Amino acid sequence: MSRPRPEPVQVVKQRRDAALAALVASVPYIQFLNISFDRRGDELTGQMSFDQKLIGNPFLPALHGGATAAFLEMTAMMALNWMHVWPKIEAGELDPADMTAGRLPRQPKTIDFTVDYLRSGLPRDAYARATVARSGRRFASVRVEAWQDHKTRPFAQAVGHFLMPQGEDKRDAKQD
Amino acid sequence: MGDKTQLARQFIEVIPHAQELGLVLQSIGNGMAEISMPYDVKLIGDPDTGVIHGGAVSALMDTCCGAAVMCHPDAPGGTATIDLRIEYMRAATPGQTILTKATCHHISRNVAFVRAVAMDDDRDRPVATATAAFSVEAKF
């Protein structure tokens, strides 16, 4: 038995990075918050790079709770979207060039989002990773955690429920 | 109490992130606050529809809830968010200002409890609601 030769590494990386870059570039609010995403295989880590405009309490100083909430929500939504987009990019159903041109799959919508503020956000970069706990045909539940200096000492965590885009893809409808 | 409202107003108006979002304090006092956020393309979350990102609504809600705590007659000083839960009922209509009203309905020695609602021009159909708990600090 012979299997097809694996694709060259540059081809694989270019495809995945182009798709991710297209998703990130399409959302103005991601740029507003100075958020970028680091990809390792299919795992994403969000980074909110510090800027004075993210401050909520200038006397401490501390990050704005709203900026922290938005960062967590953005990371959760991107992780969920990425999980759905990934197999389509790999199967060739979605072309990163089309995505770059603005033809993007519809995003999940937030139903609710609960943020647990564990400690005050320091005036420096923050990182976040999300876990999709459940992803069904209609609903998804996502956990997300953000940290700064120490991964084991998160400064905020959150859980959110999302409504998946409906009637987009027949294959999706049969997955659940 | 007038002093407290004045202090809270001054505090809200110097928050860098609130300025960046373009938040406008409409009214404040007696444990209640109203803050509006004009529509801005830089806050868009869905490029297809031009709808504002939920995160921007969260930031607006958080600021408004904090303002309601700070202007409560029993609040000694500053505050920080302990927990914030937002429910998104519908997408805000693109182009319209979002107005949030928050009420600090109970305050104890350590904790303040707040409820808030966000609306666009259609005041009868809220865009989102929030429930939050804030810490009660002695100082700003």
HADDOCK unambig.tbl for C-alpha pairs under 7 A between the chains (distance, minus, plus):
assign (segid A and resid 26 and name CA) (segid B and resid 47 and name CA) 6.27 0.50 0.50
assign (segid A and resid 27 and name CA) (segid B and resid 44 and name CA) 6.53 0.50 0.50
assign (segid A and resid 27 and name CA) (segid B and resid 45 and name CA) 5.31 0.50 0.50
assign (segid A and resid 27 and name CA) (segid B and resid 46 and name CA) 6.34 0.50 0.50
assign (segid A and resid 27 and name CA) (segid B and resid 47 and name CA) 6.20 0.50 0.50
assign (segid A and resid 28 and name CA) (segid B and resid 42 and name CA) 5.23 0.50 0.50
assign (segid A and resid 28 and name CA) (segid B and resid 43 and name CA) 6.19 0.50 0.50
assign (segid A and resid 28 and name CA) (segid B and resid 44 and name CA) 5.53 0.50 0.50
assign (segid A and resid 28 and name CA) (segid B and resid 45 and name CA) 6.50 0.50 0.50
assign (segid A and resid 29 and name CA) (segid B and resid 42 and name CA) 5.76 0.50 0.50
assign (segid A and resid 29 and name CA) (segid B and resid 43 and name CA) 4.66 0.50 0.50
assign (segid A and resid 29 and name CA) (segid B and resid 44 and name CA) 5.50 0.50 0.50
assign (segid A and resid 29 and name CA) (segid B and resid 45 and name CA) 5.71 0.50 0.50
assign (segid A and resid 29 and name CA) (segid B and resid 53 and name CA) 6.67 0.50 0.50
assign (segid A and resid 32 and name CA) (segid B and resid 42 and name CA) 6.33 0.50 0.50
assign (segid A and resid 52 and name CA) (segid B and resid 16 and name CA) 6.87 0.50 0.50
assign (segid A and resid 53 and name CA) (segid B and resid 16 and name CA) 5.06 0.50 0.50
assign (segid A and resid 53 and name CA) (segid B and resid 17 and name CA) 4.87 0.50 0.50
assign (segid A and resid 53 and name CA) (segid B and resid 20 and name CA) 6.15 0.50 0.50
assign (segid A and resid 54 and name CA) (segid B and resid 16 and name CA) 6.68 0.50 0.50
assign (segid A and resid 54 and name CA) (segid B and resid 17 and name CA) 4.89 0.50 0.50
assign (segid A and resid 55 and name CA) (segid B and resid 15 and name CA) 6.82 0.50 0.50
assign (segid A and resid 55 and name CA) (segid B and resid 16 and name CA) 5.55 0.50 0.50
assign (segid A and resid 55 and name CA) (segid B and resid 17 and name CA) 5.43 0.50 0.50
assign (segid A and resid 56 and name CA) (segid B and resid 15 and name CA) 5.31 0.50 0.50
assign (segid A and resid 56 and name CA) (segid B and resid 16 and name CA) 6.30 0.50 0.50
assign (segid A and resid 56 and name CA) (segid B and resid 17 and name CA) 5.75 0.50 0.50
assign (segid A and resid 57 and name CA) (segid B and resid 15 and name CA) 6.28 0.50 0.50
assign (segid A and resid 58 and name CA) (segid B and resid 15 and name CA) 6.56 0.50 0.50
assign (segid A and resid 64 and name CA) (segid B and resid 17 and name CA) 6.53 0.50 0.50
assign (segid A and resid 65 and name CA) (segid B and resid 59 and name CA) 6.94 0.50 0.50
assign (segid A and resid 65 and name CA) (segid B and resid 62 and name CA) 6.58 0.50 0.50
assign (segid A and resid 65 and name CA) (segid B and resid 81 and name CA) 6.65 0.50 0.50
assign (segid A and resid 66 and name CA) (segid B and resid 58 and name CA) 5.68 0.50 0.50
assign (segid A and resid 66 and name CA) (segid B and resid 59 and name CA) 3.41 0.50 0.50
assign (segid A and resid 66 and name CA) (segid B and resid 60 and name CA) 6.95 0.50 0.50
assign (segid A and resid 66 and name CA) (segid B and resid 62 and name CA) 5.53 0.50 0.50
assign (segid A and resid 67 and name CA) (segid B and resid 59 and name CA) 6.02 0.50 0.50
assign (segid A and resid 69 and name CA) (segid B and resid 55 and name CA) 6.49 0.50 0.50
assign (segid A and resid 69 and name CA) (segid B and resid 58 and name CA) 6.57 0.50 0.50
assign (segid A and resid 70 and name CA) (segid B and resid 55 and name CA) 3.82 0.50 0.50
assign (segid A and resid 70 and name CA) (segid B and resid 56 and name CA) 6.51 0.50 0.50
assign (segid A and resid 70 and name CA) (segid B and resid 58 and name CA) 6.56 0.50 0.50
assign (segid A and resid 70 and name CA) (segid B and resid 59 and name CA) 6.84 0.50 0.50
assign (segid A and resid 73 and name CA) (segid B and resid 55 and name CA) 6.31 0.50 0.50
assign (segid A and resid 110 and name CA) (segid B and resid 88 and name CA) 6.60 0.50 0.50
assign (segid A and resid 111 and name CA) (segid B and resid 87 and name CA) 5.99 0.50 0.50
assign (segid A and resid 111 and name CA) (segid B and resid 88 and name CA) 5.24 0.50 0.50
assign (segid A and resid 112 and name CA) (segid B and resid 86 and name CA) 5.48 0.50 0.50
assign (segid A and resid 112 and name CA) (segid B and resid 87 and name CA) 4.29 0.50 0.50
assign (segid A and resid 112 and name CA) (segid B and resid 88 and name CA) 5.83 0.50 0.50
assign (segid A and resid 113 and name CA) (segid B and resid 85 and name CA) 5.67 0.50 0.50
assign (segid A and resid 113 and name CA) (segid B and resid 86 and name CA) 5.32 0.50 0.50
assign (segid A and resid 113 and name CA) (segid B and resid 87 and name CA) 6.64 0.50 0.50
assign (segid A and resid 114 and name CA) (segid B and resid 84 and name CA) 5.71 0.50 0.50
assign (segid A and resid 114 and name CA) (segid B and resid 85 and name CA) 4.12 0.50 0.50
assign (segid A and resid 114 and name CA) (segid B and resid 86 and name CA) 6.34 0.50 0.50
assign (segid A and resid 115 and name CA) (segid B and resid 83 and name CA) 5.66 0.50 0.50
assign (segid A and resid 115 and name CA) (segid B and resid 84 and name CA) 5.20 0.50 0.50
assign (segid A and resid 115 and name CA) (segid B and resid 85 and name CA) 6.20 0.50 0.50
assign (segid A and resid 116 and name CA) (segid B and resid 82 and name CA) 6.28 0.50 0.50
assign (segid A and resid 116 and name CA) (segid B and resid 83 and name CA) 4.84 0.50 0.50
assign (segid A and resid 116 and name CA) (segid B and resid 84 and name CA) 6.84 0.50 0.50
assign (segid A and resid 117 and name CA) (segid B and resid 81 and name CA) 6.51 0.50 0.50
assign (segid A and resid 117 and name CA) (segid B and resid 82 and name CA) 5.08 0.50 0.50
assign (segid A and resid 117 and name CA) (segid B and resid 83 and name CA) 5.94 0.50 0.50
